[in-house]
Amino acid sequence: MAERKDPAGDGGARRGPDSSKSLKYAQEIHSPEEEPERAGRSLVTTSHEVIRQWAEEREARPATVEGTEHGDHLGVLRLDFPGYGGDKLRHVSWDEWFATFDERGLNFIYQERRSDGSPSNFFRLENPQREDA
């Protein structure tokens, strides 16, 4: 099954009335070949390829929080990193995760490296067009 791409088709950020200040200052990443301007820089993408590569480099798996589903629709999206506990996560396929990511019009805001140069697992999902906050 082919993965769906972002609506603009270029991996760029989605913008709207509920865009965060961090989105304003984040560097847009459109492909895995692009590099952050500097360590610690906030990055943003909607590119499935970029998100998947970033997650897989950290051995993270696509997941949803159990009990937050809406009928047949996935609930809260997460990435499950090895060795981190917390929410009760259920692993899902990348196709399901990205379908939900696109249906909700989300941005993936993340960091490649901390300002000291060490790898970062920081990410968050943002809906700039939030309808049901």
Backbone as XML, in Angstrom:
<?xml version="1.0"?>
<chain id="A" units="angstrom">
  <residue number="1" name="MET">
    <atom name="N" x="0.845" y="-1.180" z="0.000"/>
    <atom name="CA" x="0.000" y="0.000" z="0.000"/>
    <atom name="C" x="0.889" y="1.242" z="0.000"/>
  </residue>
  <residue number="2" name="ALA">
    <atom name="N" x="0.664" y="2.151" z="-0.870"/>
    <atom name="CA" x="1.469" y="3.366" z="-0.964"/>
    <atom name="C" x="1.106" y="4.319" z="0.171"/>
  </residue>
  <residue number="3" name="GLU">
    <atom name="N" x="2.130" y="4.961" z="0.722"/>
    <atom name="CA" x="1.883" y="5.923" z="1.779"/>
    <atom name="C" x="1.328" y="7.205" z="1.176"/>
  </residue>
  <residue number="4" name="ARG">
    <atom name="N" x="0.381" y="7.818" z="1.874"/>
    <atom name="CA" x="-0.172" y="9.090" z="1.416"/>
    <atom name="C" x="0.797" y="10.202" z="1.769"/>
  </residue>
  <residue number="5" name="LYS">
    <atom name="N" x="0.887" y="11.152" z="0.939"/>
    <atom name="CA" x="1.784" y="12.289" z="1.150"/>
    <atom name="C" x="1.003" y="13.453" z="1.737"/>
  </residue>
  <residue number="6" name="ASP">
    <atom name="N" x="1.751" y="14.470" z="2.166"/>
    <atom name="CA" x="1.095" y="15.656" z="2.680"/>
    <atom name="C" x="0.353" y="16.348" z="1.538"/>
  </residue>
  <residue number="7" name="PRO">
    <atom name="N" x="-0.694" y="17.116" z="1.847"/>
    <atom name="CA" x="-1.511" y="17.731" z="0.799"/>
    <atom name="C" x="-0.720" y="18.626" z="-0.147"/>
  </residue>
  <residue number="8" name="ALA">
    <atom name="N" x="0.250" y="19.363" z="0.362"/>
    <atom name="CA" x="1.040" y="20.241" z="-0.502"/>
    <atom name="C" x="2.015" y="19.431" z="-1.344"/>
  </residue>
  <residue number="9" name="GLY">
    <atom name="N" x="2.341" y="18.235" z="-0.898"/>
    <atom name="CA" x="3.214" y="17.363" z="-1.653"/>
    <atom name="C" x="4.694" y="17.643" z="-1.488"/>
  </residue>
  <residue number="10" name="ASP">
    <atom name="N" x="5.066" y="18.578" z="-0.608"/>
    <atom name="CA" x="6.485" y="18.902" z="-0.504"/>
    <atom name="C" x="7.069" y="18.688" z="0.891"/>
  </residue>
  <residue number="11" name="GLY">
    <atom name="N" x="6.277" y="18.200" z="1.831"/>
    <atom name="CA" x="6.772" y="17.968" z="3.181"/>
    <atom name="C" x="6.801" y="19.208" z="4.040"/>
  </residue>
  <residue number="12" name="GLY">
    <atom name="N" x="6.375" y="20.340" z="3.486"/>
    <atom name="CA" x="6.393" y="21.596" z="4.228"/>
    <atom name="C" x="5.339" y="21.637" z="5.323"/>
  </residue>
  <residue number="13" name="ALA">
    <atom name="N" x="5.482" y="22.586" z="6.209"/>
    <atom name="CA" x="4.580" y="22.725" z="7.351"/>
    <atom name="C" x="3.187" y="23.153" z="6.915"/>
  </residue>
  <residue number="14" name="ARG">
    <atom name="N" x="2.214" y="22.648" z="7.643"/>
    <atom name="CA" x="0.835" y="23.106" z="7.491"/>
    <atom name="C" x="0.671" y="24.289" z="8.440"/>
  </residue>
  <residue number="15" name="ARG">
    <atom name="N" x="-0.032" y="25.309" z="8.011"/>
    <atom name="CA" x="-0.205" y="26.501" z="8.841"/>
    <atom name="C" x="-1.682" y="26.826" z="8.990"/>
  </residue>
  <residue number="16" name="GLY">
    <atom name="N" x="-1.999" y="27.452" z="10.116"/>
    <atom name="CA" x="-3.381" y="27.823" z="10.373"/>
    <atom name="C" x="-3.483" y="28.691" z="11.604"/>
  </residue>
  <residue number="17" name="PRO">
    <atom name="N" x="-4.707" y="28.978" z="12.045"/>
    <atom name="CA" x="-4.913" y="29.901" z="13.156"/>
    <atom name="C" x="-4.336" y="29.421" z="14.483"/>
  </residue>
  <residue number="18" name="ASP">
    <atom name="N" x="-4.167" y="28.125" z="14.659"/>
    <atom name="CA" x="-3.629" y="27.603" z="15.914"/>
    <atom name="C" x="-2.166" y="27.183" z="15.792"/>
  </residue>
  <residue number="19" name="SER">
    <atom name="N" x="-1.451" y="27.694" z="14.786"/>
    <atom name="CA" x="-0.019" y="27.410" z="14.666"/>
    <atom name="C" x="0.698" y="27.961" z="15.891"/>
  </residue>
  <residue number="20" name="SER">
    <atom name="N" x="1.630" y="27.190" z="16.414"/>
    <atom name="CA" x="2.369" y="27.609" z="17.601"/>
    <atom name="C" x="3.489" y="28.570" z="17.243"/>
  </residue>
  <residue number="21" name="LYS">
    <atom name="N" x="4.003" y="29.273" z="18.252"/>
    <atom name="CA" x="5.144" y="30.154" z="18.040"/>
    <atom name="C" x="6.362" y="29.340" z="17.608"/>
  </residue>
  <residue number="22" name="SER">
    <atom name="N" x="6.485" y="28.117" z="18.147"/>
    <atom name="CA" x="7.643" y="27.308" z="17.775"/>
    <atom name="C" x="7.628" y="26.973" z="16.291"/>
  </residue>
  <residue number="23" name="LEU">
    <atom name="N" x="6.447" y="26.862" z="15.682"/>
    <atom name="CA" x="6.362" y="26.602" z="14.247"/>
    <atom name="C" x="6.920" y="27.794" z="13.461"/>
  </residue>
  <residue number="24" name="LYS">
    <atom name="N" x="6.657" y="28.989" z="13.950"/>
    <atom name="CA" x="7.128" y="30.198" z="13.283"/>
    <atom name="C" x="8.657" y="30.213" z="13.159"/>
  </residue>
  <residue number="25" name="TYR">
    <atom name="N" x="9.344" y="29.674" z="14.158"/>
    <atom name="CA" x="10.803" y="29.720" z="14.189"/>
    <atom name="C" x="11.466" y="28.414" z="13.755"/>
  </residue>
  <residue number="26" name="ALA">
    <atom name="N" x="10.682" y="27.404" z="13.462"/>
    <atom name="CA" x="11.236" y="26.102" z="13.080"/>
    <atom name="C" x="11.693" y="26.107" z="11.624"/>
  </residue>
  <residue number="27" name="GLN">
    <atom name="N" x="12.751" y="25.374" z="11.363"/>
    <atom name="CA" x="13.252" y="25.185" z="9.996"/>
    <atom name="C" x="12.442" y="24.086" z="9.335"/>
  </residue>
  <residue number="28" name="GLU">
    <atom name="N" x="11.883" y="24.366" z="8.162"/>
    <atom name="CA" x="11.128" y="23.346" z="7.436"/>
    <atom name="C" x="12.084" y="22.367" z="6.779"/>
  </residue>
  <residue number="29" name="ILE">
    <atom name="N" x="11.772" y="21.084" z="6.932"/>
    <atom name="CA" x="12.550" y="20.010" z="6.319"/>
    <atom name="C" x="11.621" y="19.294" z="5.345"/>
  </residue>
  <residue number="30" name="HIS">
    <atom name="N" x="12.049" y="19.199" z="4.085"/>
    <atom name="CA" x="11.212" y="18.618" z="3.038"/>
    <atom name="C" x="11.647" y="17.219" z="2.614"/>
  </residue>
  <residue number="31" name="SER">
    <atom name="N" x="12.912" y="16.849" z="2.908"/>
    <atom name="CA" x="13.415" y="15.533" z="2.501"/>
    <atom name="C" x="14.485" y="15.076" z="3.487"/>
  </residue>
  <residue number="32" name="PRO">
    <atom name="N" x="14.741" y="13.773" z="3.532"/>
    <atom name="CA" x="15.757" y="13.245" z="4.460"/>
    <atom name="C" x="17.168" y="13.765" z="4.178"/>
  </residue>
  <residue number="33" name="GLU">
    <atom name="N" x="17.393" y="14.287" z="2.990"/>
    <atom name="CA" x="18.723" y="14.783" z="2.635"/>
    <atom name="C" x="19.020" y="16.144" z="3.274"/>
  </residue>
  <residue number="34" name="GLU">
    <atom name="N" x="17.990" y="16.873" z="3.679"/>
    <atom name="CA" x="18.184" y="18.201" z="4.275"/>
    <atom name="C" x="18.741" y="18.077" z="5.685"/>
  </residue>
  <residue number="35" name="GLU">
    <atom name="N" x="19.615" y="19.021" z="6.028"/>
    <atom name="CA" x="20.247" y="19.045" z="7.340"/>
    <atom name="C" x="19.780" y="20.269" z="8.124"/>
  </residue>
  <residue number="36" name="PRO">
    <atom name="N" x="19.712" y="20.151" z="9.462"/>
    <atom name="CA" x="19.400" y="21.332" z="10.271"/>
    <atom name="C" x="20.502" y="22.377" z="10.112"/>
  </residue>
  <residue number="37" name="GLU">
    <atom name="N" x="20.113" y="23.648" z="10.188"/>
    <atom name="CA" x="21.087" y="24.732" z="10.081"/>
    <atom name="C" x="22.094" y="24.694" z="11.218"/>
  </residue>
  <residue number="38" name="ARG">
    <atom name="N" x="21.668" y="24.188" z="12.388"/>
    <atom name="CA" x="22.555" y="24.087" z="13.542"/>
    <atom name="C" x="21.976" y="23.071" z="14.524"/>
  </residue>
  <residue number="39" name="ALA">
    <atom name="N" x="22.829" y="22.530" z="15.388"/>
    <atom name="CA" x="22.375" y="21.606" z="16.426"/>
    <atom name="C" x="21.411" y="22.335" z="17.346"/>
  </residue>
  <residue number="40" name="GLY">
    <atom name="N" x="20.375" y="21.652" z="17.779"/>
    <atom name="CA" x="19.393" y="22.226" z="18.683"/>
    <atom name="C" x="18.264" y="22.962" z="17.993"/>
  </residue>
  <residue number="41" name="ARG">
    <atom name="N" x="18.340" y="23.103" z="16.697"/>
    <atom name="CA" x="17.317" y="23.829" z="15.931"/>
    <atom name="C" x="16.020" y="23.050" z="15.935"/>
  </residue>
  <residue number="42" name="SER">
    <atom name="N" x="14.903" y="23.745" z="16.146"/>
    <atom name="CA" x="13.586" y="23.128" z="15.993"/>
    <atom name="C" x="13.324" y="22.940" z="14.507"/>
  </residue>
  <residue number="43" name="LEU">
    <atom name="N" x="12.808" y="21.779" z="14.157"/>
    <atom name="CA" x="12.527" y="21.425" z="12.774"/>
    <atom name="C" x="11.052" y="21.082" z="12.655"/>
  </residue>
  <residue number="44" name="VAL">
    <atom name="N" x="10.507" y="21.211" z="11.449"/>
    <atom name="CA" x="9.121" y="20.835" z="11.206"/>
    <atom name="C" x="9.016" y="20.196" z="9.831"/>
  </residue>
  <residue number="45" name="THR">
    <atom name="N" x="8.159" y="19.172" z="9.742"/>
    <atom name="CA" x="7.925" y="18.498" z="8.463"/>
    <atom name="C" x="6.557" y="17.841" z="8.466"/>
  </residue>
  <residue number="46" name="THR">
    <atom name="N" x="6.084" y="17.541" z="7.274"/>
    <atom name="CA" x="4.923" y="16.681" z="7.088"/>
    <atom name="C" x="5.310" y="15.501" z="6.192"/>
  </residue>
  <residue number="47" name="SER">
    <atom name="N" x="6.594" y="15.421" z="5.837"/>
    <atom name="CA" x="7.103" y="14.362" z="4.962"/>
    <atom name="C" x="7.107" y="13.021" z="5.683"/>
  </residue>
  <residue number="48" name="HIS">
    <atom name="N" x="6.389" y="12.064" z="5.141"/>
    <atom name="CA" x="6.359" y="10.727" z="5.724"/>
    <atom name="C" x="7.753" y="10.118" z="5.746"/>
  </residue>
  <residue number="49" name="GLU">
    <atom name="N" x="8.501" y="10.330" z="4.687"/>
    <atom name="CA" x="9.843" y="9.762" z="4.586"/>
    <atom name="C" x="10.758" y="10.317" z="5.682"/>
  </residue>
  <residue number="50" name="VAL">
    <atom name="N" x="10.707" y="11.619" z="5.915"/>
    <atom name="CA" x="11.529" y="12.248" z="6.948"/>
    <atom name="C" x="11.144" y="11.726" z="8.330"/>
  </residue>
  <residue number="51" name="ILE">
    <atom name="N" x="9.843" y="11.692" z="8.619"/>
    <atom name="CA" x="9.363" y="11.247" z="9.934"/>
    <atom name="C" x="9.762" y="9.799" z="10.185"/>
  </residue>
  <residue number="52" name="ARG">
    <atom name="N" x="9.516" y="8.957" z="9.200"/>
    <atom name="CA" x="9.814" y="7.527" z="9.383"/>
    <atom name="C" x="11.307" y="7.298" z="9.574"/>
  </residue>
  <residue number="53" name="GLN">
    <atom name="N" x="12.132" y="7.965" z="8.786"/>
    <atom name="CA" x="13.581" y="7.799" z="8.926"/>
    <atom name="C" x="14.040" y="8.277" z="10.306"/>
  </residue>
  <residue number="54" name="TRP">
    <atom name="N" x="13.545" y="9.437" z="10.748"/>
    <atom name="CA" x="13.909" y="9.984" z="12.053"/>
    <atom name="C" x="13.549" y="8.985" z="13.147"/>
  </residue>
  <residue number="55" name="ALA">
    <atom name="N" x="12.327" y="8.443" z="13.106"/>
    <atom name="CA" x="11.862" y="7.491" z="14.119"/>
    <atom name="C" x="12.681" y="6.197" z="14.082"/>
  </residue>
  <residue number="56" name="GLU">
    <atom name="N" x="12.904" y="5.662" z="12.890"/>
    <atom name="CA" x="13.619" y="4.392" z="12.779"/>
    <atom name="C" x="15.078" y="4.512" z="13.214"/>
  </residue>
  <residue number="57" name="GLU">
    <atom name="N" x="15.695" y="5.678" z="13.011"/>
    <atom name="CA" x="17.063" y="5.884" z="13.494"/>
    <atom name="C" x="17.116" y="5.799" z="15.019"/>
  </residue>
  <residue number="58" name="ARG">
    <atom name="N" x="15.991" y="6.045" z="15.673"/>
    <atom name="CA" x="15.895" y="6.009" z="17.133"/>
    <atom name="C" x="15.190" y="4.742" z="17.622"/>
  </residue>
  <residue number="59" name="GLU">
    <atom name="N" x="14.935" y="3.819" z="16.699"/>
    <atom name="CA" x="14.255" y="2.555" z="16.972"/>
    <atom name="C" x="12.854" y="2.751" z="17.538"/>
  </residue>
  <residue number="60" name="ALA">
    <atom name="N" x="12.222" y="3.872" z="17.196"/>
    <atom name="CA" x="10.864" y="4.161" z="17.645"/>
    <atom name="C" x="9.862" y="3.546" z="16.682"/>
  </residue>
  <residue number="61" name="ARG">
    <atom name="N" x="8.743" y="3.104" z="17.242"/>
    <atom name="CA" x="7.684" y="2.486" z="16.436"/>
    <atom name="C" x="6.408" y="3.316" z="16.510"/>
  </residue>
  <residue number="62" name="PRO">
    <atom name="N" x="5.637" y="3.365" z="15.425"/>
    <atom name="CA" x="4.374" y="4.110" z="15.444"/>
    <atom name="C" x="3.389" y="3.454" z="16.413"/>
  </residue>
  <residue number="63" name="ALA">
    <atom name="N" x="2.673" y="4.284" z="17.150"/>
    <atom name="CA" x="1.757" y="3.760" z="18.165"/>
    <atom name="C" x="0.608" y="4.729" z="18.388"/>
  </residue>
  <residue number="64" name="THR">
    <atom name="N" x="-0.389" y="4.233" z="19.106"/>
    <atom name="CA" x="-1.507" y="5.045" z="19.576"/>
    <atom name="C" x="-1.710" y="4.734" z="21.045"/>
  </residue>
  <residue number="65" name="VAL">
    <atom name="N" x="-2.300" y="5.660" z="21.779"/>
    <atom name="CA" x="-2.584" y="5.447" z="23.198"/>
    <atom name="C" x="-3.876" y="4.653" z="23.304"/>
  </residue>
  <residue number="66" name="GLU">
    <atom name="N" x="-3.798" y="3.481" z="23.944"/>
    <atom name="CA" x="-4.985" y="2.639" z="24.106"/>
    <atom name="C" x="-6.060" y="3.379" z="24.874"/>
  </residue>
  <residue number="67" name="GLY">
    <atom name="N" x="-7.306" y="3.213" z="24.438"/>
    <atom name="CA" x="-8.435" y="3.825" z="25.112"/>
    <atom name="C" x="-8.785" y="5.210" z="24.590"/>
  </residue>
  <residue number="68" name="THR">
    <atom name="N" x="-7.994" y="5.721" z="23.626"/>
    <atom name="CA" x="-8.301" y="7.045" z="23.072"/>
    <atom name="C" x="-8.889" y="6.952" z="21.669"/>
  </residue>
  <residue number="69" name="GLU">
    <atom name="N" x="-9.150" y="5.726" z="21.220"/>
    <atom name="CA" x="-9.692" y="5.518" z="19.876"/>
    <atom name="C" x="-11.096" y="6.100" z="19.765"/>
  </residue>
  <residue number="70" name="HIS">
    <atom name="N" x="-11.484" y="6.419" z="18.532"/>
    <atom name="CA" x="-12.831" y="6.907" z="18.237"/>
    <atom name="C" x="-13.423" y="5.959" z="17.209"/>
  </residue>
  <residue number="71" name="GLY">
    <atom name="N" x="-14.119" y="4.942" z="17.674"/>
    <atom name="CA" x="-14.650" y="3.936" z="16.759"/>
    <atom name="C" x="-13.503" y="3.200" z="16.081"/>
  </residue>
  <residue number="72" name="ASP">
    <atom name="N" x="-13.473" y="3.232" z="14.748"/>
    <atom name="CA" x="-12.409" y="2.573" z="13.995"/>
    <atom name="C" x="-11.201" y="3.475" z="13.776"/>
  </residue>
  <residue number="73" name="HIS">
    <atom name="N" x="-11.230" y="4.684" z="14.312"/>
    <atom name="CA" x="-10.149" y="5.652" z="14.101"/>
    <atom name="C" x="-9.143" y="5.600" z="15.249"/>
  </residue>
  <residue number="74" name="LEU">
    <atom name="N" x="-7.879" y="5.747" z="14.905"/>
    <atom name="CA" x="-6.842" y="5.769" z="15.929"/>
    <atom name="C" x="-7.061" y="6.950" z="16.866"/>
  </residue>
  <residue number="75" name="GLY">
    <atom name="N" x="-6.594" y="6.785" z="18.082"/>
    <atom name="CA" x="-6.673" y="7.864" z="19.064"/>
    <atom name="C" x="-5.416" y="8.713" z="19.009"/>
  </residue>
  <residue number="76" name="VAL">
    <atom name="N" x="-4.891" y="9.042" z="20.169"/>
    <atom name="CA" x="-3.712" y="9.892" z="20.286"/>
    <atom name="C" x="-2.511" y="9.187" z="19.657"/>
  </residue>
  <residue number="77" name="LEU">
    <atom name="N" x="-1.846" y="9.875" z="18.741"/>
    <atom name="CA" x="-0.668" y="9.305" z="18.080"/>
    <atom name="C" x="0.575" y="9.508" z="18.935"/>
  </residue>
  <residue number="78" name="ARG">
    <atom name="N" x="1.427" y="8.508" z="18.956"/>
    <atom name="CA" x="2.692" y="8.561" z="19.670"/>
    <atom name="C" x="3.736" y="7.806" z="18.857"/>
  </residue>
  <residue number="79" name="LEU">
    <atom name="N" x="4.992" y="7.958" z="19.280"/>
    <atom name="CA" x="6.068" y="7.087" z="18.819"/>
    <atom name="C" x="6.580" y="6.380" z="20.066"/>
  </residue>
  <residue number="80" name="ASP">
    <atom name="N" x="6.765" y="5.083" z="19.974"/>
    <atom name="CA" x="7.207" y="4.278" z="21.108"/>
    <atom name="C" x="8.712" y="4.051" z="21.006"/>
  </residue>
  <residue number="81" name="PHE">
    <atom name="N" x="9.459" y="4.726" z="21.880"/>
    <atom name="CA" x="10.915" y="4.596" z="21.922"/>
    <atom name="C" x="11.298" y="3.474" z="22.872"/>
  </residue>
  <residue number="82" name="PRO">
    <atom name="N" x="12.309" y="2.671" z="22.523"/>
    <atom name="CA" x="12.730" y="1.585" z="23.416"/>
    <atom name="C" x="13.187" y="2.145" z="24.772"/>
  </residue>
  <residue number="83" name="GLY">
    <atom name="N" x="12.760" y="1.480" z="25.839"/>
    <atom name="CA" x="13.204" y="1.852" z="27.171"/>
    <atom name="C" x="12.405" y="2.957" z="27.832"/>
  </residue>
  <residue number="84" name="TYR">
    <atom name="N" x="11.397" y="3.481" z="27.159"/>
    <atom name="CA" x="10.574" y="4.534" z="27.751"/>
    <atom name="C" x="9.208" y="3.966" z="28.076"/>
  </residue>
  <residue number="85" name="GLY">
    <atom name="N" x="8.774" y="4.173" z="29.309"/>
    <atom name="CA" x="7.451" y="3.696" z="29.720"/>
    <atom name="C" x="6.433" y="4.790" z="29.521"/>
  </residue>
  <residue number="86" name="GLY">
    <atom name="N" x="5.413" y="4.766" z="30.345"/>
    <atom name="CA" x="4.429" y="5.833" z="30.285"/>
    <atom name="C" x="3.090" y="5.336" z="29.820"/>
  </residue>
  <residue number="87" name="ASP">
    <atom name="N" x="2.497" y="6.060" z="28.903"/>
    <atom name="CA" x="1.165" y="5.725" z="28.399"/>
    <atom name="C" x="1.120" y="4.288" z="27.904"/>
  </residue>
  <residue number="88" name="LYS">
    <atom name="N" x="-0.038" y="3.708" z="28.001"/>
    <atom name="CA" x="-0.243" y="2.358" z="27.485"/>
    <atom name="C" x="-0.375" y="2.457" z="25.972"/>
  </residue>
  <residue number="89" name="LEU">
    <atom name="N" x="0.668" y="2.049" z="25.278"/>
    <atom name="CA" x="0.712" y="2.212" z="23.827"/>
    <atom name="C" x="0.390" y="0.920" z="23.103"/>
  </residue>
  <residue number="90" name="ARG">
    <atom name="N" x="-0.255" y="1.083" z="21.956"/>
    <atom name="CA" x="-0.526" y="-0.039" z="21.057"/>
    <atom name="C" x="0.151" y="0.277" z="19.739"/>
  </residue>
  <residue number="91" name="HIS">
    <atom name="N" x="1.022" y="-0.627" z="19.306"/>
    <atom name="CA" x="1.719" y="-0.412" z="18.038"/>
    <atom name="C" x="0.741" y="-0.525" z="16.872"/>
  </residue>
  <residue number="92" name="VAL">
    <atom name="N" x="0.958" y="0.333" z="15.878"/>
    <atom name="CA" x="0.138" y="0.343" z="14.670"/>
    <atom name="C" x="1.092" y="0.364" z="13.475"/>
  </residue>
  <residue number="93" name="SER">
    <atom name="N" x="0.553" y="0.170" z="12.290"/>
    <atom name="CA" x="1.393" y="0.223" z="11.086"/>
    <atom name="C" x="1.701" y="1.676" z="10.741"/>
  </residue>
  <residue number="94" name="TRP">
    <atom name="N" x="2.786" y="1.855" z="9.984"/>
    <atom name="CA" x="3.100" y="3.199" z="9.505"/>
    <atom name="C" x="1.963" y="3.726" z="8.632"/>
  </residue>
  <residue number="95" name="ASP">
    <atom name="N" x="1.352" y="2.860" z="7.820"/>
    <atom name="CA" x="0.245" y="3.302" z="6.955"/>
    <atom name="C" x="-0.897" y="3.870" z="7.788"/>
  </residue>
  <residue number="96" name="GLU">
    <atom name="N" x="-1.282" y="3.181" z="8.881"/>
    <atom name="CA" x="-2.351" y="3.678" z="9.749"/>
    <atom name="C" x="-1.950" y="4.995" z="10.410"/>
  </residue>
  <residue number="97" name="TRP">
    <atom name="N" x="-0.708" y="5.045" z="10.907"/>
    <atom name="CA" x="-0.215" y="6.225" z="11.615"/>
    <atom name="C" x="-0.230" y="7.433" z="10.683"/>
  </residue>
  <residue number="98" name="PHE">
    <atom name="N" x="0.316" y="7.261" z="9.466"/>
    <atom name="CA" x="0.372" y="8.382" z="8.526"/>
    <atom name="C" x="-1.009" y="8.774" z="8.003"/>
  </residue>
  <residue number="99" name="ALA">
    <atom name="N" x="-1.898" y="7.818" z="7.823"/>
    <atom name="CA" x="-3.259" y="8.147" z="7.388"/>
    <atom name="C" x="-3.922" y="9.047" z="8.427"/>
  </residue>
  <residue number="100" name="THR">
    <atom name="N" x="-3.753" y="8.725" z="9.697"/>
    <atom name="CA" x="-4.332" y="9.534" z="10.772"/>
    <atom name="C" x="-3.628" y="10.885" z="10.855"/>
  </residue>
  <residue number="101" name="PHE">
    <atom name="N" x="-2.310" y="10.889" z="10.736"/>
    <atom name="CA" x="-1.509" y="12.116" z="10.747"/>
    <atom name="C" x="-2.018" y="13.086" z="9.678"/>
  </residue>
  <residue number="102" name="ASP">
    <atom name="N" x="-2.248" y="12.584" z="8.466"/>
    <atom name="CA" x="-2.712" y="13.425" z="7.359"/>
    <atom name="C" x="-4.179" y="13.837" z="7.525"/>
  </residue>
  <residue number="103" name="GLU">
    <atom name="N" x="-5.036" y="12.896" z="7.958"/>
    <atom name="CA" x="-6.453" y="13.219" z="8.160"/>
    <atom name="C" x="-6.612" y="14.356" z="9.164"/>
  </residue>
  <residue number="104" name="ARG">
    <atom name="N" x="-5.755" y="14.379" z="10.165"/>
    <atom name="CA" x="-5.834" y="15.411" z="11.211"/>
    <atom name="C" x="-5.069" y="16.674" z="10.849"/>
  </residue>
  <residue number="105" name="GLY">
    <atom name="N" x="-4.375" y="16.666" z="9.721"/>
    <atom name="CA" x="-3.641" y="17.851" z="9.281"/>
    <atom name="C" x="-2.527" y="18.248" z="10.223"/>
  </residue>
  <residue number="106" name="LEU">
    <atom name="N" x="-1.796" y="17.271" z="10.726"/>
    <atom name="CA" x="-0.768" y="17.531" z="11.732"/>
    <atom name="C" x="0.573" y="17.933" z="11.135"/>
  </residue>
  <residue number="107" name="ASN">
    <atom name="N" x="1.360" y="18.613" z="11.957"/>
    <atom name="CA" x="2.779" y="18.880" z="11.697"/>
    <atom name="C" x="3.588" y="18.037" z="12.669"/>
  </residue>
  <residue number="108" name="PHE">
    <atom name="N" x="4.764" y="17.624" z="12.241"/>
    <atom name="CA" x="5.714" y="16.907" z="13.088"/>
    <atom name="C" x="6.828" y="17.893" z="13.419"/>
  </residue>
  <residue number="109" name="ILE">
    <atom name="N" x="6.841" y="18.384" z="14.649"/>
    <atom name="CA" x="7.874" y="19.314" z="15.112"/>
    <atom name="C" x="8.862" y="18.491" z="15.912"/>
  </residue>
  <residue number="110" name="TYR">
    <atom name="N" x="10.136" y="18.621" z="15.581"/>
    <atom name="CA" x="11.124" y="17.730" z="16.186"/>
    <atom name="C" x="12.494" y="18.379" z="16.235"/>
  </residue>
  <residue number="111" name="GLN">
    <atom name="N" x="13.412" y="17.634" z="16.832"/>
    <atom name="CA" x="14.794" y="18.079" z="16.945"/>
    <atom name="C" x="15.680" y="16.901" z="16.551"/>
  </residue>
  <residue number="112" name="GLU">
    <atom name="N" x="16.654" y="17.149" z="15.714"/>
    <atom name="CA" x="17.605" y="16.113" z="15.307"/>
    <atom name="C" x="18.661" y="15.914" z="16.398"/>
  </residue>
  <residue number="113" name="ARG">
    <atom name="N" x="19.235" y="17.017" z="16.838"/>
    <atom name="CA" x="20.263" y="16.996" z="17.884"/>
    <atom name="C" x="20.015" y="18.126" z="18.864"/>
  </residue>
  <residue number="114" name="ARG">
    <atom name="N" x="20.415" y="17.886" z="20.120"/>
    <atom name="CA" x="20.353" y="18.941" z="21.133"/>
    <atom name="C" x="21.437" y="19.964" z="20.824"/>
  </residue>
  <residue number="115" name="SER">
    <atom name="N" x="21.378" y="21.108" z="21.494"/>
    <atom name="CA" x="22.369" y="22.153" z="21.222"/>
    <atom name="C" x="23.789" y="21.709" z="21.571"/>
  </residue>
  <residue number="116" name="ASP">
    <atom name="N" x="23.943" y="20.703" z="22.449"/>
    <atom name="CA" x="25.284" y="20.186" z="22.757"/>
    <atom name="C" x="25.753" y="19.145" z="21.740"/>
  </residue>
  <residue number="117" name="GLY">
    <atom name="N" x="24.912" y="18.867" z="20.721"/>
    <atom name="CA" x="25.284" y="17.936" z="19.655"/>
    <atom name="C" x="24.843" y="16.501" z="19.884"/>
  </residue>
  <residue number="118" name="SER">
    <atom name="N" x="24.324" y="16.180" z="21.074"/>
    <atom name="CA" x="23.880" y="14.811" z="21.341"/>
    <atom name="C" x="22.531" y="14.554" z="20.658"/>
  </residue>
  <residue number="119" name="PRO">
    <atom name="N" x="22.249" y="13.293" z="20.301"/>
    <atom name="CA" x="20.986" y="12.969" z="19.626"/>
    <atom name="C" x="19.781" y="13.345" z="20.491"/>
  </residue>
  <residue number="120" name="SER">
    <atom name="N" x="18.711" y="13.773" z="19.844"/>
    <atom name="CA" x="17.490" y="14.164" z="20.548"/>
    <atom name="C" x="16.331" y="13.283" z="20.105"/>
  </residue>
  <residue number="121" name="ASN">
    <atom name="N" x="15.491" y="12.911" z="21.056"/>
    <atom name="CA" x="14.243" y="12.196" z="20.762"/>
    <atom name="C" x="13.047" y="13.130" z="20.856"/>
  </residue>
  <residue number="122" name="PHE">
    <atom name="N" x="13.289" y="14.435" z="20.986"/>
    <atom name="CA" x="12.178" y="15.372" z="21.145"/>
    <atom name="C" x="11.344" y="15.451" z="19.871"/>
  </residue>
  <residue number="123" name="PHE">
    <atom name="N" x="10.028" y="15.346" z="20.048"/>
    <atom name="CA" x="9.084" y="15.619" z="18.969"/>
    <atom name="C" x="7.742" y="15.941" z="19.587"/>
  </residue>
  <residue number="124" name="ARG">
    <atom name="N" x="6.930" y="16.623" z="18.822"/>
    <atom name="CA" x="5.530" y="16.798" z="19.183"/>
    <atom name="C" x="4.726" y="16.957" z="17.903"/>
  </residue>
  <residue number="125" name="LEU">
    <atom name="N" x="3.465" y="16.640" z="18.017"/>
    <atom name="CA" x="2.544" y="16.766" z="16.896"/>
    <atom name="C" x="1.671" y="17.984" z="17.147"/>
  </residue>
  <residue number="126" name="GLU">
    <atom name="N" x="1.477" y="18.774" z="16.108"/>
    <atom name="CA" x="0.696" y="20.002" z="16.239"/>
    <atom name="C" x="-0.363" y="20.054" z="15.151"/>
  </residue>
  <residue number="127" name="ASN">
    <atom name="N" x="-1.558" y="20.477" z="15.547"/>
    <atom name="CA" x="-2.636" y="20.692" z="14.595"/>
    <atom name="C" x="-2.875" y="22.191" z="14.478"/>
  </residue>
  <residue number="128" name="PRO">
    <atom name="N" x="-2.399" y="22.818" z="13.388"/>
    <atom name="CA" x="-2.566" y="24.258" z="13.242"/>
    <atom name="C" x="-4.011" y="24.683" z="12.919"/>
  </residue>
  <residue number="129" name="GLN">
    <atom name="N" x="-4.865" y="23.706" z="12.626"/>
    <atom name="CA" x="-6.276" y="23.983" z="12.310"/>
    <atom name="C" x="-7.194" y="23.335" z="13.342"/>
  </residue>
  <residue number="130" name="ARG">
    <atom name="N" x="-6.765" y="23.301" z="14.576"/>
    <atom name="CA" x="-7.479" y="22.574" z="15.630"/>
    <atom name="C" x="-8.964" y="22.918" z="15.618"/>
  </residue>
  <residue number="131" name="GLU">
    <atom name="N" x="-9.782" y="21.859" z="15.545"/>
    <atom name="CA" x="-11.230" y="22.048" z="15.534"/>
    <atom name="C" x="-11.856" y="21.614" z="16.852"/>
  </residue>
  <residue number="132" name="ASP">
    <atom name="N" x="-11.208" y="20.664" z="17.516"/>
    <atom name="CA" x="-11.811" y="20.109" z="18.736"/>
    <atom name="C" x="-10.785" y="20.099" z="19.868"/>
  </residue>
  <residue number="133" name="ALA">
    <atom name="N" x="-10.232" y="21.238" z="20.178"/>
    <atom name="CA" x="-9.184" y="21.341" z="21.197"/>
    <atom name="C" x="-9.707" y="21.006" z="22.567"/>
  </residue>
</chain>
